[in-house]
Amino acid sequence: EKIQVCVGDGSEALGPEMNETHALSVPAVSGKPVQIDAASQHGVLRALESLAHLISISHPGRITTAPVEITDSPRWGTRGAHTSLWQSQLVC
């Protein structure tokens, strides 16, 4: 099977504000390409991860749940934040 990819901005740098929005379309008809539309190359990566989850283990290389339409984007603009309480409570 073939995968058709359309990327909005292929030059976006890796960072907290990167756009990972993507759409994945798996057709029911064999022979038609899987379609990925993404805002950036990072969105393409997320779409490929979603596609990997759809591939059947019992039928290697086949997507038994087709047709599938997935549109996804991060809920929040920033992936996460880390705080260290241990360092603020350290007394010497």
C-alpha positions, 0 to 999 in steps of 0.5 A: 500500500502507498501513503500520500503525505501533505505537509503544511510547514516542513521547516518548523523547528522542534520546540514547545510551540510546534504544531502537531495537528494531523489528519489520517485517512485509511480507505476501505478500498485496497489499492487506494493510498493512505492519506496524511495531512499535517501542519508540520513534519512533527504532525506527520510523525504523530500520524504515522504513530497512529497508523502503526497502532491500526496495523493488525498483529494477526494479519501483518501489514493489513489494517482490518478496521478500514475505513478509518478517519482520524483528526488529532491535535494536542489539547494544550499548546505546551507538552508539559512542565517539570518542577523539582520539589526536592531541590526547593526543600534541600537544606544544607 
